[in-house]
């Protein structure tokens, strides 16, 4: 089963553009459950349907932001969106939709992930201020 699980993980990486830690854990620990869970993702997200892959990726980024999903998961979807040809500004616009829907905390989570992935410029104040980073 290990060889089958390895092939499956490699195929997931190719089709998605990313593999999360839980995918790797489940491939080794309970391969049939990974296959079942991945089947839902394939049907809803990867299979060609009415929405194109770019639109689905933006929806994923928005929903992961609203849910404050683990940072590596959110960042991997931002990177996939860039790989698909979406601009940093298009991705930020999707994240901005979280502001009226989920509030400032969720929005900040998404902006932080976006900034780390795209390396966007920041504008620092020129006056003394607390950053909240232990200063």
N, CA, C and O atoms as a GROMACS GRO file, in nm:
protein
  540
    1UNK      N    1   0.081  -0.119   0.000
    1UNK     CA    2   0.000   0.000   0.000
    1UNK      C    3   0.086   0.126   0.000
    1UNK      O    4   0.040   0.229  -0.049
    2UNK      N    5   0.206   0.123   0.052
    2UNK     CA    6   0.293   0.239   0.059
    2UNK      C    7   0.324   0.294  -0.080
    2UNK      O    8   0.324   0.416  -0.101
    3UNK      N    9   0.350   0.206  -0.175
    3UNK     CA   10   0.379   0.250  -0.312
    3UNK      C   11   0.257   0.319  -0.372
    3UNK      O   12   0.271   0.423  -0.438
    4UNK      N   13   0.137   0.263  -0.351
    4UNK     CA   14   0.014   0.325  -0.400
    4UNK      C   15  -0.008   0.461  -0.336
    4UNK      O   16  -0.046   0.557  -0.403
    5UNK      N   17   0.015   0.469  -0.207
    5UNK     CA   18  -0.003   0.595  -0.136
    5UNK      C   19   0.095   0.701  -0.185
    5UNK      O   20   0.058   0.817  -0.200
    6UNK      N   21   0.219   0.663  -0.211
    6UNK     CA   22   0.318   0.758  -0.261
    6UNK      C   23   0.278   0.810  -0.399
    6UNK      O   24   0.288   0.930  -0.425
    7UNK      N   25   0.233   0.723  -0.485
    7UNK     CA   26   0.189   0.764  -0.618
    7UNK      C   27   0.071   0.860  -0.605
    7UNK      O   28   0.062   0.958  -0.678
    8UNK      N   29  -0.019   0.830  -0.513
    8UNK     CA   30  -0.138   0.914  -0.492
    8UNK      C   31  -0.098   1.054  -0.446
    8UNK      O   32  -0.148   1.153  -0.499
    9UNK      N   33  -0.009   1.062  -0.349
    9UNK     CA   34   0.039   1.192  -0.300
    9UNK      C   35   0.107   1.269  -0.413
    9UNK      O   36   0.085   1.389  -0.427
   10UNK      N   37   0.188   1.202  -0.492
   10UNK     CA   38   0.254   1.269  -0.604
   10UNK      C   39   0.153   1.321  -0.706
   10UNK      O   40   0.168   1.431  -0.758
   11UNK      N   41   0.050   1.242  -0.733
   11UNK     CA   42  -0.056   1.284  -0.825
   11UNK      C   43  -0.133   1.404  -0.768
   11UNK      O   44  -0.170   1.496  -0.841
   12UNK      N   45  -0.158   1.401  -0.636
   12UNK     CA   46  -0.224   1.515  -0.572
   12UNK      C   47  -0.141   1.642  -0.589
   12UNK      O   48  -0.195   1.748  -0.621
   13UNK      N   49  -0.013   1.631  -0.568
   13UNK     CA   50   0.076   1.747  -0.581
   13UNK      C   51   0.071   1.803  -0.723
   13UNK      O   52   0.067   1.924  -0.742
   14UNK      N   53   0.072   1.714  -0.820
   14UNK     CA   54   0.068   1.759  -0.960
   14UNK      C   55  -0.066   1.826  -0.992
   14UNK      O   56  -0.067   1.931  -1.057
   15UNK      N   57  -0.176   1.768  -0.951
   15UNK     CA   58  -0.307   1.821  -0.989
   15UNK      C   59  -0.344   1.947  -0.911
   15UNK      O   60  -0.411   2.035  -0.965
   16UNK      N   61  -0.303   1.958  -0.786
   16UNK     CA   62  -0.339   2.071  -0.702
   16UNK      C   63  -0.235   2.182  -0.704
   16UNK      O   64  -0.270   2.300  -0.695
   17UNK      N   65  -0.109   2.145  -0.717
   17UNK     CA   66  -0.002   2.243  -0.704
   17UNK      C   67   0.046   2.256  -0.562
   17UNK      O   68   0.134   2.339  -0.535
   18UNK      N   69  -0.007   2.178  -0.470
   18UNK     CA   70   0.033   2.180  -0.330
   18UNK      C   71  -0.012   2.050  -0.264
   18UNK      O   72  -0.101   1.981  -0.315
   19UNK      N   73   0.050   2.017  -0.153
   19UNK     CA   74   0.008   1.906  -0.066
   19UNK      C   75   0.025   1.957   0.076
   19UNK      O   76   0.130   2.011   0.112
   20UNK      N   77  -0.078   1.939   0.158
   20UNK     CA   78  -0.073   1.984   0.296
   20UNK      C   79  -0.020   1.874   0.387
   20UNK      O   80  -0.017   1.757   0.349
   21UNK      N   81   0.021   1.913   0.507
   21UNK     CA   82   0.076   1.815   0.602
   21UNK      C   83  -0.024   1.704   0.631
   21UNK      O   84   0.015   1.587   0.641
   22UNK      N   85  -0.152   1.738   0.646
   22UNK     CA   86  -0.248   1.632   0.678
   22UNK      C   87  -0.262   1.531   0.565
   22UNK      O   88  -0.292   1.414   0.591
   23UNK      N   89  -0.242   1.574   0.440
   23UNK     CA   90  -0.243   1.481   0.327
   23UNK      C   91  -0.132   1.377   0.344
   23UNK      O   92  -0.154   1.257   0.327
   24UNK      N   93  -0.014   1.425   0.378
   24UNK     CA   94   0.101   1.335   0.393
   24UNK      C   95   0.082   1.241   0.511
   24UNK      O   96   0.117   1.123   0.503
   25UNK      N   97   0.028   1.294   0.619
   25UNK     CA   98   0.003   1.210   0.737
   25UNK      C   99  -0.098   1.101   0.704
   25UNK      O  100  -0.077   0.984   0.735
   26UNK      N  101  -0.209   1.141   0.643
   26UNK     CA  102  -0.315   1.044   0.613
   26UNK      C  103  -0.274   0.943   0.507
   26UNK      O  104  -0.322   0.829   0.509
   27UNK      N  105  -0.187   0.981   0.416
   27UNK     CA  106  -0.139   0.886   0.315
   27UNK      C  107  -0.068   0.770   0.383
   27UNK      O  108  -0.079   0.655   0.339
   28UNK      N  109   0.004   0.800   0.489
   28UNK     CA  110   0.076   0.695   0.562
   28UNK      C  111  -0.010   0.627   0.667
   28UNK      O  112   0.005   0.507   0.692
   29UNK      N  113  -0.102   0.702   0.730
   29UNK     CA  114  -0.176   0.649   0.844
   29UNK      C  115  -0.308   0.582   0.806
   29UNK      O  116  -0.343   0.479   0.864
   30UNK      N  117  -0.381   0.639   0.711
   30UNK     CA  118  -0.511   0.584   0.673
   30UNK      C  119  -0.542   0.625   0.529
   30UNK      O  120  -0.624   0.714   0.504
   31UNK      N  121  -0.476   0.559   0.438
   31UNK     CA  122  -0.483   0.592   0.296
   31UNK      C  123  -0.627   0.592   0.242
   31UNK      O  124  -0.661   0.682   0.166
   32UNK      N  125  -0.713   0.495   0.276
   32UNK     CA  126  -0.850   0.497   0.223
   32UNK      C  127  -0.929   0.623   0.262
   32UNK      O  128  -1.009   0.672   0.183
   33UNK      N  129  -0.908   0.674   0.383
   33UNK     CA  130  -0.978   0.796   0.423
   33UNK      C  131  -0.926   0.916   0.345
   33UNK      O  132  -1.003   1.004   0.307
   34UNK      N  133  -0.795   0.921   0.322
   34UNK     CA  134  -0.740   1.028   0.238
   34UNK      C  135  -0.804   1.023   0.100
   34UNK      O  136  -0.843   1.127   0.047
   35UNK      N  137  -0.815   0.907   0.043
   35UNK     CA  138  -0.875   0.893  -0.090
   35UNK      C  139  -1.021   0.942  -0.089
   35UNK      O  140  -1.064   1.010  -0.182
   36UNK      N  141  -1.095   0.907   0.015
   36UNK     CA  142  -1.235   0.949   0.024
   36UNK      C  143  -1.246   1.102   0.036
   36UNK      O  144  -1.326   1.164  -0.034
   37UNK      N  145  -1.166   1.160   0.124
   37UNK     CA  146  -1.168   1.305   0.142
   37UNK      C  147  -1.125   1.377   0.014
   37UNK      O  148  -1.183   1.479  -0.024
   38UNK      N  149  -1.026   1.324  -0.050
   38UNK     CA  150  -0.975   1.386  -0.172
   38UNK      C  151  -1.077   1.375  -0.286
   38UNK      O  152  -1.080   1.460  -0.375
   39UNK      N  153  -1.161   1.272  -0.282
   39UNK     CA  154  -1.265   1.259  -0.383
   39UNK      C  155  -1.362   1.375  -0.380
   39UNK      O  156  -1.406   1.423  -0.485
   40UNK      N  157  -1.396   1.421  -0.261
   40UNK     CA  158  -1.485   1.538  -0.248
   40UNK      C  159  -1.417   1.662  -0.305
   40UNK      O  160  -1.478   1.739  -0.378
   41UNK      N  161  -1.290   1.679  -0.271
   41UNK     CA  162  -1.216   1.795  -0.321
   41UNK      C  163  -1.206   1.790  -0.474
   41UNK      O  164  -1.222   1.892  -0.540
   42UNK      N  165  -1.180   1.673  -0.528
   42UNK     CA  166  -1.173   1.661  -0.674
   42UNK      C  167  -1.305   1.699  -0.739
   42UNK      O  168  -1.306   1.773  -0.838
   43UNK      N  169  -1.416   1.651  -0.684
   43UNK     CA  170  -1.546   1.680  -0.742
   43UNK      C  171  -1.582   1.828  -0.733
   43UNK      O  172  -1.633   1.886  -0.829
   44UNK      N  173  -1.556   1.890  -0.619
   44UNK     CA  174  -1.599   2.027  -0.597
   44UNK      C  175  -1.499   2.132  -0.648
   44UNK      O  176  -1.539   2.243  -0.683
   45UNK      N  177  -1.372   2.097  -0.651
   45UNK     CA  178  -1.268   2.198  -0.673
   45UNK      C  179  -1.187   2.175  -0.800
   45UNK      O  180  -1.166   2.268  -0.878
   46UNK      N  181  -1.141   2.053  -0.822
   46UNK     CA  182  -1.048   2.030  -0.932
   46UNK      C  183  -1.116   1.993  -1.063
   46UNK      O  184  -1.067   2.028  -1.170
   47UNK      N  185  -1.227   1.924  -1.056
   47UNK     CA  186  -1.295   1.880  -1.179
   47UNK      C  187  -1.348   2.002  -1.256
   47UNK      O  188  -1.408   2.092  -1.197
   48UNK      N  189  -1.326   2.003  -1.386
   48UNK     CA  190  -1.381   2.113  -1.467
   48UNK      C  191  -1.534   2.112  -1.462
   48UNK      O  192  -1.598   2.011  -1.492
   49UNK      N  193  -1.589   2.225  -1.425
   49UNK     CA  194  -1.734   2.240  -1.420
   49UNK      C  195  -1.768   2.379  -1.470
   49UNK      O  196  -1.706   2.426  -1.565
   50UNK      N  197  -1.864   2.446  -1.412
   50UNK     CA  198  -1.905   2.577  -1.460
   50UNK      C  199  -1.806   2.688  -1.424
   50UNK      O  200  -1.778   2.776  -1.505
   51UNK      N  201  -1.754   2.684  -1.302
   51UNK     CA  202  -1.656   2.785  -1.260
   51UNK      C  203  -1.517   2.742  -1.303
   51UNK      O  204  -1.481   2.624  -1.292
   52UNK      N  205  -1.440   2.836  -1.352
   52UNK     CA  206  -1.303   2.802  -1.390
   52UNK      C  207  -1.214   2.792  -1.267
   52UNK      O  208  -1.254   2.832  -1.157
   53UNK      N  209  -1.096   2.739  -1.285
   53UNK     CA  210  -1.005   2.713  -1.174
   53UNK      C  211  -0.964   2.842  -1.102
   53UNK      O  212  -0.947   2.842  -0.980
   54UNK      N  213  -0.946   2.951  -1.177
   54UNK     CA  214  -0.908   3.077  -1.114
   54UNK      C  215  -1.016   3.126  -1.018
   54UNK      O  216  -0.988   3.170  -0.907
   55UNK      N  217  -1.141   3.118  -1.063
   55UNK     CA  218  -1.252   3.162  -0.979
   55UNK      C  219  -1.261   3.075  -0.854
   55UNK      O  220  -1.280   3.126  -0.744
   56UNK      N  221  -1.248   2.944  -0.872
   56UNK     CA  222  -1.252   2.853  -0.758
   56UNK      C  223  -1.139   2.884  -0.660
   56UNK      O  224  -1.158   2.876  -0.539
   57UNK      N  225  -1.023   2.918  -0.711
   57UNK     CA  226  -0.909   2.948  -0.624
   57UNK      C  227  -0.937   3.074  -0.542
   57UNK      O  228  -0.906   3.078  -0.423
   58UNK      N  229  -0.994   3.176  -0.605
   58UNK     CA  230  -1.029   3.297  -0.532
   58UNK      C  231  -1.133   3.268  -0.424
   58UNK      O  232  -1.126   3.324  -0.314
   59UNK      N  233  -1.229   3.182  -0.454
   59UNK     CA  234  -1.330   3.145  -0.354
   59UNK      C  235  -1.266   3.068  -0.239
   59UNK      O  236  -1.302   3.088  -0.123
   60UNK      N  237  -1.172   2.982  -0.272
   60UNK     CA  238  -1.100   2.908  -0.169
   60UNK      C  239  -1.025   3.005  -0.078
   60UNK      O  240  -1.031   2.993   0.044
   61UNK      N  241  -0.955   3.100  -0.137
   61UNK     CA  242  -0.878   3.198  -0.059
   61UNK      C  243  -0.971   3.277   0.032
   61UNK      O  244  -0.940   3.298   0.149
   62UNK      N  245  -1.084   3.321  -0.022
   62UNK     CA  246  -1.180   3.395   0.059
   62UNK      C  247  -1.232   3.309   0.174
   62UNK      O  248  -1.235   3.354   0.288
   63UNK      N  249  -1.273   3.187   0.145
   63UNK     CA  250  -1.330   3.103   0.251
   63UNK      C  251  -1.225   3.065   0.354
   63UNK      O  252  -1.255   3.060   0.473
   64UNK      N  253  -1.103   3.039   0.311
   64UNK     CA  254  -0.997   3.007   0.406
   64UNK      C  255  -0.963   3.128   0.494
   64UNK      O  256  -0.929   3.112   0.612
   65UNK      N  257  -0.972   3.247   0.436
   65UNK     CA  258  -0.949   3.369   0.514
   65UNK      C  259  -1.057   3.385   0.619
   65UNK      O  260  -1.028   3.410   0.736
   66UNK      N  261  -1.182   3.371   0.578
   66UNK     CA  262  -1.294   3.387   0.671
   66UNK      C  263  -1.285   3.286   0.785
   66UNK      O  264  -1.316   3.318   0.899
   67UNK      N  265  -1.243   3.164   0.753
   67UNK     CA  266  -1.232   3.059   0.854
   67UNK      C  267  -1.103   3.067   0.935
   67UNK      O  268  -1.085   2.992   1.031
   68UNK      N  269  -1.014   3.158   0.897
   68UNK     CA  270  -0.881   3.168   0.958
   68UNK      C  271  -0.813   3.032   0.959
   68UNK      O  272  -0.766   2.984   1.062
   69UNK      N  273  -0.811   2.974   0.841
   69UNK     CA  274  -0.748   2.843   0.822
   69UNK      C  275  -0.600   2.851   0.856
   69UNK      O  276  -0.544   2.961   0.861
   70UNK      N  277  -0.536   2.737   0.878
   70UNK     CA  278  -0.391   2.740   0.906
   70UNK      C  279  -0.317   2.819   0.798
   70UNK      O  280  -0.343   2.805   0.678
   71UNK      N  281  -0.225   2.901   0.843
   71UNK     CA  282  -0.151   2.990   0.753
   71UNK      C  283  -0.087   2.916   0.635
   71UNK      O  284  -0.095   2.965   0.522
   72UNK      N  285  -0.024   2.799   0.656
   72UNK     CA  286   0.035   2.730   0.540
   72UNK      C  287  -0.069   2.692   0.434
   72UNK      O  288  -0.040   2.696   0.314
   73UNK      N  289  -0.189   2.656   0.477
   73UNK     CA  290  -0.294   2.620   0.382
   73UNK      C  291  -0.338   2.744   0.302
   73UNK      O  292  -0.350   2.737   0.179
   74UNK      N  293  -0.362   2.853   0.370
   74UNK     CA  294  -0.402   2.976   0.302
   74UNK      C  295  -0.292   3.023   0.206
   74UNK      O  296  -0.320   3.061   0.092
   75UNK      N  297  -0.169   3.021   0.254
   75UNK     CA  298  -0.057   3.066   0.169
   75UNK      C  299  -0.039   2.976   0.046
   75UNK      O  300  -0.004   3.024  -0.061
   76UNK      N  301  -0.063   2.846   0.062
   76UNK     CA  302  -0.049   2.757  -0.054
   76UNK      C  303  -0.152   2.789  -0.160
   76UNK      O  304  -0.123   2.781  -0.279
   77UNK      N  305  -0.273   2.826  -0.119
   77UNK     CA  306  -0.375   2.862  -0.217
   77UNK      C  307  -0.345   2.997  -0.283
   77UNK      O  308  -0.374   3.016  -0.401
   78UNK      N  309  -0.288   3.089  -0.210
   78UNK     CA  310  -0.246   3.216  -0.270
   78UNK      C  311  -0.138   3.190  -0.374
   78UNK      O  312  -0.141   3.248  -0.482
   79UNK      N  313  -0.044   3.102  -0.343
   79UNK     CA  314   0.062   3.069  -0.439
   79UNK      C  315   0.005   3.001  -0.563
   79UNK      O  316   0.047   3.032  -0.675
   80UNK      N  317  -0.089   2.909  -0.544
   80UNK     CA  318  -0.152   2.843  -0.659
   80UNK      C  319  -0.224   2.947  -0.746
   80UNK      O  320  -0.217   2.941  -0.868
   81UNK      N  321  -0.292   3.042  -0.682
   81UNK     CA  322  -0.361   3.146  -0.757
   81UNK      C  323  -0.262   3.226  -0.843
   81UNK      O  324  -0.289   3.256  -0.959
   82UNK      N  325  -0.148   3.260  -0.785
   82UNK     CA  326  -0.043   3.328  -0.863
   82UNK      C  327   0.004   3.240  -0.978
   82UNK      O  328   0.022   3.288  -1.089
   83UNK      N  329   0.025   3.111  -0.950
   83UNK     CA  330   0.069   3.018  -1.054
   83UNK      C  331  -0.032   3.008  -1.167
   83UNK      O  332   0.005   2.984  -1.282
   84UNK      N  333  -0.160   3.026  -1.136
   84UNK     CA  334  -0.265   3.020  -1.237
   84UNK      C  335  -0.275   3.148  -1.318
   84UNK      O  336  -0.350   3.155  -1.416
   85UNK      N  337  -0.200   3.250  -1.278
   85UNK     CA  338  -0.199   3.375  -1.353
   85UNK      C  339  -0.279   3.488  -1.292
   85UNK      O  340  -0.292   3.595  -1.351
   86UNK      N  341  -0.335   3.465  -1.173
   86UNK     CA  342  -0.405   3.575  -1.106
   86UNK      C  343  -0.303   3.674  -1.053
   86UNK      O  344  -0.194   3.636  -1.012
   87UNK      N  345  -0.337   3.801  -1.054
   87UNK     CA  346  -0.245   3.903  -1.006
   87UNK      C  347  -0.256   3.916  -0.854
   87UNK      O  348  -0.358   3.879  -0.796
   88UNK      N  349  -0.152   3.967  -0.791
   88UNK     CA  350  -0.161   3.992  -0.646
   88UNK      C  351  -0.280   4.080  -0.610
   88UNK      O  352  -0.343   4.061  -0.506
   89UNK      N  353  -0.311   4.177  -0.697
   89UNK     CA  354  -0.423   4.268  -0.670
   89UNK      C  355  -0.557   4.194  -0.678
   89UNK      O  356  -0.647   4.223  -0.598
   90UNK      N  357  -0.572   4.102  -0.770
   90UNK     CA  358  -0.697   4.023  -0.778
   90UNK      C  359  -0.715   3.937  -0.653
   90UNK      O  360  -0.826   3.923  -0.602
   91UNK      N  361  -0.606   3.881  -0.607
   91UNK     CA  362  -0.612   3.797  -0.487
   91UNK      C  363  -0.646   3.882  -0.365
   91UNK      O  364  -0.729   3.842  -0.282
   92UNK      N  365  -0.584   3.998  -0.354
   92UNK     CA  366  -0.614   4.088  -0.242
   92UNK      C  367  -0.761   4.130  -0.245
   92UNK      O  368  -0.825   4.139  -0.141
   93UNK      N  369  -0.814   4.156  -0.364
   93UNK     CA  370  -0.954   4.194  -0.375
   93UNK      C  371  -1.046   4.085  -0.322
   93UNK      O  372  -1.147   4.114  -0.257
   94UNK      N  373  -1.012   3.960  -0.348
   94UNK     CA  374  -1.092   3.849  -0.292
   94UNK      C  375  -1.082   3.847  -0.140
   94UNK      O  376  -1.182   3.827  -0.072
   95UNK      N  377  -0.963   3.869  -0.087
   95UNK     CA  378  -0.944   3.872   0.059
   95UNK      C  379  -1.022   3.988   0.120
   95UNK      O  380  -1.076   3.974   0.230
   96UNK      N  381  -1.028   4.100   0.051
   96UNK     CA  382  -1.098   4.217   0.102
   96UNK      C  383  -1.248   4.191   0.121
   96UNK      O  384  -1.312   4.257   0.203
   97UNK      N  385  -1.303   4.098   0.047
   97UNK     CA  386  -1.445   4.064   0.064
   97UNK      C  387  -1.471   4.007   0.203
   97UNK      O  388  -1.583   4.014   0.254
   98UNK      N  389  -1.367   3.952   0.265
   98UNK     CA  390  -1.384   3.898   0.400
   98UNK      C  391  -1.414   4.007   0.503
   98UNK      O  392  -1.472   3.978   0.608
   99UNK      N  393  -1.375   4.129   0.475
   99UNK     CA  394  -1.391   4.238   0.572
   99UNK      C  395  -1.537   4.259   0.613
   99UNK      O  396  -1.567   4.255   0.733
  100UNK      N  397  -1.630   4.281   0.519
  100UNK     CA  398  -1.769   4.297   0.563
  100UNK      C  399  -1.834   4.165   0.607
  100UNK      O  400  -1.930   4.167   0.684
  101UNK      N  401  -1.784   4.053   0.561
  101UNK     CA  402  -1.843   3.924   0.592
  101UNK      C  403  -1.798   3.868   0.727
  101UNK      O  404  -1.878   3.813   0.802
  102UNK      N  405  -1.668   3.882   0.758
  102UNK     CA  406  -1.612   3.816   0.876
  102UNK      C  407  -1.541   3.910   0.972
  102UNK      O  408  -1.503   3.869   1.082
  103UNK      N  409  -1.523   4.035   0.933
  103UNK     CA  410  -1.462   4.132   1.022
  103UNK      C  411  -1.313   4.150   1.004
  103UNK      O  412  -1.248   4.083   0.924
  104UNK      N  413  -1.262   4.243   1.081
  104UNK     CA  414  -1.123   4.287   1.068
  104UNK      C  415  -1.022   4.178   1.104
  104UNK      O  416  -0.916   4.171   1.043
  105UNK      N  417  -1.053   4.094   1.202
  105UNK     CA  418  -0.956   3.992   1.244
  105UNK      C  419  -0.932   3.891   1.132
  105UNK      O  420  -0.817   3.858   1.101
  106UNK      N  421  -1.039   3.843   1.070
  106UNK     CA  422  -1.024   3.750   0.957
  106UNK      C  423  -0.953   3.819   0.841
  106UNK      O  424  -0.865   3.761   0.778
  107UNK      N  425  -0.992   3.943   0.813
  107UNK     CA  426  -0.929   4.019   0.705
  107UNK      C  427  -0.779   4.033   0.728
  107UNK      O  428  -0.700   4.014   0.636
  108UNK      N  429  -0.739   4.067   0.852
  108UNK     CA  430  -0.596   4.080   0.883
  108UNK      C  431  -0.522   3.948   0.859
  108UNK      O  432  -0.409   3.948   0.811
  109UNK      N  433  -0.586   3.837   0.893
  109UNK     CA  434  -0.527   3.705   0.872
  109UNK      C  435  -0.496   3.685   0.724
  109UNK      O  436  -0.387   3.642   0.687
  110UNK      N  437  -0.593   3.716   0.640
  110UNK     CA  438  -0.575   3.700   0.496
  110UNK      C  439  -0.470   3.794   0.439
  110UNK      O  440  -0.389   3.754   0.356
  111UNK      N  441  -0.472   3.918   0.485
  111UNK     CA  442  -0.373   4.016   0.437
  111UNK      C  443  -0.232   3.973   0.476
  111UNK      O  444  -0.138   3.986   0.398
  112UNK      N  445  -0.216   3.921   0.598
  112UNK     CA  446  -0.084   3.875   0.641
  112UNK      C  447  -0.034   3.762   0.550
  112UNK      O  448   0.082   3.763   0.508
  113UNK      N  449  -0.120   3.666   0.522
  113UNK     CA  450  -0.080   3.555   0.434
  113UNK      C  451  -0.045   3.608   0.296
  113UNK      O  452   0.056   3.569   0.238
  114UNK      N  453  -0.129   3.695   0.243
  114UNK     CA  454  -0.107   3.754   0.110
  114UNK      C  455   0.027   3.827   0.105
  114UNK      O  456   0.106   3.809   0.012
  115UNK      N  457   0.052   3.910   0.207
  115UNK     CA  458   0.177   3.986   0.211
  115UNK      C  459   0.298   3.893   0.213
  115UNK      O  460   0.396   3.917   0.141
  116UNK      N  461   0.292   3.788   0.293
  116UNK     CA  462   0.405   3.695   0.303
  116UNK      C  463   0.431   3.624   0.170
  116UNK      O  464   0.546   3.597   0.136
  117UNK      N  465   0.326   3.593   0.096
  117UNK     CA  466   0.343   3.521  -0.031
  117UNK      C  467   0.389   3.614  -0.142
  117UNK      O  468   0.481   3.581  -0.216
  118UNK      N  469   0.325   3.730  -0.155
  118UNK     CA  470   0.356   3.817  -0.269
  118UNK      C  471   0.469   3.915  -0.240
  118UNK      O  472   0.523   3.976  -0.333
  119UNK      N  473   0.504   3.932  -0.112
  119UNK     CA  474   0.613   4.024  -0.079
  119UNK      C  475   0.578   4.169  -0.106
  119UNK      O  476   0.663   4.248  -0.148
  120UNK      N  477   0.452   4.205  -0.083
  120UNK     CA  478   0.406   4.342  -0.109
  120UNK      C  479   0.481   4.442  -0.020
  120UNK      O  480   0.522   4.410   0.092
  121UNK      N  481   0.497   4.562  -0.073
  121UNK     CA  482   0.561   4.669   0.003
  121UNK      C  483   0.474   4.707   0.122
  121UNK      O  484   0.353   4.688   0.122
  122UNK      N  485   0.539   4.760   0.224
  122UNK     CA  486   0.468   4.816   0.339
  122UNK      C  487   0.514   4.960   0.357
  122UNK      O  488   0.623   4.997   0.316
  123UNK      N  489   0.429   5.039   0.418
  123UNK     CA  490   0.462   5.178   0.447
  123UNK      C  491   0.468   5.192   0.598
  123UNK      O  492   0.368   5.178   0.667
  124UNK      N  493   0.588   5.220   0.650
  124UNK     CA  494   0.609   5.233   0.794
  124UNK      C  495   0.584   5.376   0.838
  124UNK      O  496   0.616   5.470   0.765
  125UNK      N  497   0.527   5.394   0.957
  125UNK     CA  498   0.508   5.530   1.009
  125UNK      C  499   0.644   5.592   1.040
  125UNK      O  500   0.741   5.522   1.071
  126UNK      N  501   0.649   5.722   1.031
  126UNK     CA  502   0.774   5.794   1.062
  126UNK      C  503   0.773   5.850   1.203
  126UNK      O  504   0.866   5.919   1.244
  127UNK      N  505   0.668   5.819   1.278
  127UNK     CA  506   0.659   5.863   1.417
  127UNK      C  507   0.665   5.739   1.507
  127UNK      O  508   0.640   5.628   1.461
  128UNK      N  509   0.699   5.760   1.635
  128UNK     CA  510   0.707   5.649   1.729
  128UNK      C  511   0.569   5.586   1.748
  128UNK      O  512   0.469   5.655   1.764
  129UNK      N  513   0.567   5.453   1.744
  129UNK     CA  514   0.441   5.381   1.757
  129UNK      C  515   0.470   5.239   1.808
  129UNK      O  516   0.578   5.184   1.783
  130UNK      N  517   0.374   5.183   1.878
  130UNK     CA  518   0.387   5.042   1.920
  130UNK      C  519   0.342   4.953   1.806
  130UNK      O  520   0.239   4.979   1.743
  131UNK      N  521   0.417   4.851   1.780
  131UNK     CA  522   0.385   4.761   1.670
  131UNK      C  523   0.304   4.640   1.714
  131UNK      O  524   0.244   4.572   1.631
  132UNK      N  525   0.301   4.613   1.845
  132UNK     CA  526   0.235   4.493   1.893
  132UNK      C  527   0.325   4.371   1.882
  132UNK      O  528   0.280   4.258   1.902
  133UNK      N  529   0.450   4.393   1.850
  133UNK     CA  530   0.546   4.283   1.834
  133UNK      C  531   0.645   4.279   1.950
  133UNK      O  532   0.760   4.238   1.933
  134UNK      N  533   0.600   4.320   2.067
  134UNK     CA  534   0.685   4.312   2.185
  134UNK      C  535   0.780   4.430   2.203
  134UNK      O  536   0.878   4.419   2.276
  135UNK      N  537   0.753   4.541   2.138
  135UNK     CA  538   0.843   4.656   2.155
  135UNK      C  539   0.793   4.751   2.260
  135UNK      O  540   0.857   4.852   2.287
   0.00000   0.00000   0.00000
